[in-house]
């Protein structure tokens, strides 16, 4: 099995697995591959990093990866703690509340909450800048 990063002519990127490297070519030549976002049949391989395995350094690499992961997780937990302390949680009302803050120039409210991908697209279309943050579980 081999995994390829793929890109359609509309610049959508996605990945897919193939039984071998020739399988991608065969399916693509027959126009049997399509973009998962726009159904385009014009698919190319995208730039991808090969996976390299070095058994001698494997344990060291795992230790470095775990250390890096724990460091990033710690920073995300600190960010979550800061947001929970300094921002108002508005839950699923985020889309409505962020518009209230955005269009009322006197409002200086910091809020956070959740939105659907459709709501996010609508807000971006209105020119409202958003920041998504991975919400790390405190207990995990």
URJOPE-V901714 format. One record per residue. N is the residue number from 1. RES is the residue in three letters. D_CENTER is the distance of its C-alpha to the mean C-alpha in whole Angstrom. Layout:
BEGIN
n->[N:N]
res->[RES:RES]
d_center->[D_CENTER:D_CENTER]
END
This chain:
BEGIN
n->[1:2:3:4:5:6:7:8:9:10:11:12:13:14:15:16:17:18:19:20:21:22:23:24:25:26:27:28:29:30:31:32:33:34:35:36:37:38:39:40:41:42:43:44:45:46:47:48:49:50:51:52:53:54:55:56:57:58:59:60:61:62:63:64:65:66:67:68:69:70:71:72:73:74:75:76:77:78:79:80:81:82:83:84:85:86:87:88:89:90:91:92:93:94:95:96:97:98:99:100:101:102:103:104:105:106:107:108:109:110:111:112:113:114:115:116:117:118:119:120:121:122:123:124:125:126:127:128:129:130:131:132:133:134:135:136:137:138:139:140]
res->[UNK:UNK:UNK:UNK:UNK:UNK:UNK:UNK:UNK:UNK:UNK:UNK:UNK:UNK:UNK:UNK:UNK:UNK:UNK:UNK:UNK:UNK:UNK:UNK:UNK:UNK:UNK:UNK:UNK:UNK:UNK:UNK:UNK:UNK:UNK:UNK:UNK:UNK:UNK:UNK:UNK:UNK:UNK:UNK:UNK:UNK:UNK:UNK:UNK:UNK:UNK:UNK:UNK:UNK:UNK:UNK:UNK:UNK:UNK:UNK:UNK:UNK:UNK:UNK:UNK:UNK:UNK:UNK:UNK:UNK:UNK:UNK:UNK:UNK:UNK:UNK:UNK:UNK:UNK:UNK:UNK:UNK:UNK:UNK:UNK:UNK:UNK:UNK:UNK:UNK:UNK:UNK:UNK:UNK:UNK:UNK:UNK:UNK:UNK:UNK:UNK:UNK:UNK:UNK:UNK:UNK:UNK:UNK:UNK:UNK:UNK:UNK:UNK:UNK:UNK:UNK:UNK:UNK:UNK:UNK:UNK:UNK:UNK:UNK:UNK:UNK:UNK:UNK:UNK:UNK:UNK:UNK:UNK:UNK:UNK:UNK:UNK:UNK:UNK:UNK]
d_center->[25:22:19:18:15:16:16:18:21:19:16:13:12:12:14:17:20:23:26:27:27:29:28:25:28:30:28:26:30:31:28:27:23:21:18:16:15:18:21:22:24:24:21:21:20:17:18:17:18:21:21:24:26:29:31:32:30:27:28:28:24:23:25:23:20:21:22:19:17:19:19:16:16:19:18:15:18:20:18:18:22:22:20:22:25:25:23:24:22:23:21:20:22:20:20:24:24:22:24:27:26:25:28:30:31:33:30:29:27:23:21:18:18:15:15:14:12:16:17:14:15:18:18:16:19:22:21:19:17:14:12:9:10:9:12:14:17:20:22:20]
END
